[in-house]
Amino acid sequence: MAMKDIPTTSVKCGTVSDTNVGLNPNTDANDKVQAFVNAFKGVASTASSDCYSLPGKLILGLWGGESGWATGSTQNNNQNWANMTYTSSTNPPGNTGSGSGGWAKFCGRSTFATGFSGFLKNNSRYSDLITYLKGTKSPDASKCARYIADAGYGGSDHDAYYNLLVAYMSTLCNRSDYC
């Protein structure tokens, strides 16, 4: 069976035009990851550029893993593929309010990507990550994953979340043409 693209639709939220990403229709593990990459690599590149060259491999791995490679209905309903918590109308940046599950809600994948990079840049708990990114020309994805985990992105068990991020990146590289 051939890989299917993840469905997308053009949406408008106020004056912002964006692309709403649907649920991943693929059941084959390789097809699921590749379809995710195809749907998100452009906005992951934007997030990387916006966040001092945060490695795309880490961005796509985190987003893919957190959302079950775009199979999670909560992530889909919120257009929040990284499960960023809603804290205020300005954090994460660009959110449209509190979505289901306590997560921030976004208009679509572009506003989500911008919100993700802004979330890391604007929250002081990620200052070690940002300092590292600003100080190197070629950031290491695993080192960035360590900073993100140690800042508490995935909860209080920093080692477990770091290992999860490494596993997500491994899945990305083993099941797609991205790496």
Salt bridges, closest charged atoms under 4 A:
ASP150 OD1 - ARG146 NH2 2.95
ASP150 OD1 - HIS158 ND1 3.97
ASP159 OD1 - ARG146 NH2 2.74
